[in-house]
Amino acid sequence: MNSRINTDSLAFLVSDCARLIRSAFERRIVAAGLGLTAGEARTLMQVAAINGSRQLDIASRMGLEPMTVSAFLDKLQARGLIERQPDPLDRRAKRIVLSEAADAKLKQIDKEVCEVERNATQGFDQEMQTQLHDTLCVFRSNLQNSELPAEIERDLRPVD
């Protein structure tokens, strides 16, 4: 039986590249001495991307458990980089917003992200970079909008 996996399939390549870019980002954040872990830096970036979102929404976007994100947010709040504000629509929830101090830290993080991207796209001309960007945006949108087949969706529902 030949059950060899095609490591050049699109799914495998995208997954492998995501792992490698995440690892490169983590190394750069540690080496930059920002006083943040890579997880805290990623969380701060997500807060900046959707400033004013609920913790649950941030966790969902990051693909992490809410308690993991809560720990990152606790550390970011202790450093004065974010604030938790009451959600006017749900008294149990908090909205996460950037503090003024976050701007300088985000600029430092962005510098590291740009360096990771520069290294990852060595040999790409501007047209290739633009094409890759646009293609990945469509790829992401397709995945975000895809629905599971009804039988799988049914199997994932909680049992009463």
N, C-alpha and C positions, 0 to 999 in steps of 0.2 A: 504494500500500500504506500502510495506516495502522497503524503499530506504536508507537503512543503508550502510555506506561506510566501506569497509574492511580496517581497520587501520593497519593490518598486511600484506597488499599487498606490494610487492617489491617497487613499485613507492612511496607509502605513507611512508614506512620505510626510503628509501633513502632521500626523501624530508625532513622528520622529523629530521633525523640524520644531514643533511646539515644545517638545521636551528639551531640545538642544538650546533653543533661544531662552527658555526659562532658566536653564542652568547657567547660561552666559550672563543673564541679567542678575541672578543671585550672586555670582562671583563678583561682578562689577559693583553691586551695592555694598557687599562686604568690604571690598578693596577701597571703595571711595570714602569709607569712614563717616557715613552720614548719621550714625547713631540709630539706625533703623535696621530691622531685619528685612529680608526680601519680602516676606509676607506682609509686614507693616507697610512697606513701600508700595506694593501692589494694591493694598487696601486703600492707602491714601490716594493713589491714582484713580481708583474706582470712585471714591468719594468726590474727587475733583470732576470726574466725567459726568456724574449724576448728583451733583451737589444738592442736598436737601432730601435725598431719598431715605427710605427706611432701612434699617439694618438688615431686615429680611430680604429686601430687594438687592442690596449690595452682595449679600451672601449668595443669592441665586445667580447673579451675574458672574460671580467669581467661581461658581461651582463648588462652594465650600459649605460646611455646616454653619448655621447661625452662631453657635457657641464659639467656633473657631474665629469667626469674624468679630464676635463680641470681644474676645481676648485681644485681638489686634486693635480694635477701636478703643479699648480701655487704655492701652499703652499710648496710642496716638493722642488720646484726650489728656493723659498725664503729662505728655510733652507739650501740651498746648496747641496741637495742630488741628484738632477738630473740636466741635461742640455738639452735644446732644440736646436737641430742643424738642419740646412737646409737639406731637402731631395733632394739628387742630381737628383732624378727621377721626382719630382713634386715640383716646386718652391713654391706652396701654402702650402705644408705640412711641418711638422717638424718631425724629428726623435728624440725620447726620449732616452737619454743615462744616465747611472749612473755616478755620480761624484765619486771621490776618497773617499769623506766623507761618501758616502752611505754604504761602506763596514762595518763599525762598527755598524751602525744602523741596517743593515740587519742581522748581527750576533745576536744582541739583539732580533730582531723579531723572528729569527729562534729558539732561546732559548724558547720563549713563545709558538711557534708552537709545538715544541717538547714536552713541558709540556702538552699542550692540547691533543696531540696524546697519550702521556703516560697515561693520565687520561682516555681517551676514550677507550683505549685498555687494561685496567686492566683485568687480568685474561686470557689474550691471551698469548699462548706460541709463540715462534718465527715462527713455522710452520703456525699457524693460522693468524699471522700478514702478513706473506708473501702471503698466499693464499688470504686473503682479498685484499691486495694491487694489486695482479695480476688480481683478478676478477674485481675489480673496474676499472683497466686500460682497460680491454676488454670492460666492460660496457660503459665507456666513449667513447671509440673508436667507438663502435656500434652506439651510439647516435649521435656522430659527423658525421658519414657517412650515417646515415639514411636519406632518402628522403621523402618528403611529397607526398601523393597521388596526381596525376595530377589535380584532380578537386579542391583540397584544394589549391594547388599551384596557379592555375588559379584564384581562388577567392581572393588570397592575392595580386595579381598584381594590381598596381595603375591603375585607370581608366583614359584614355586620354581625 
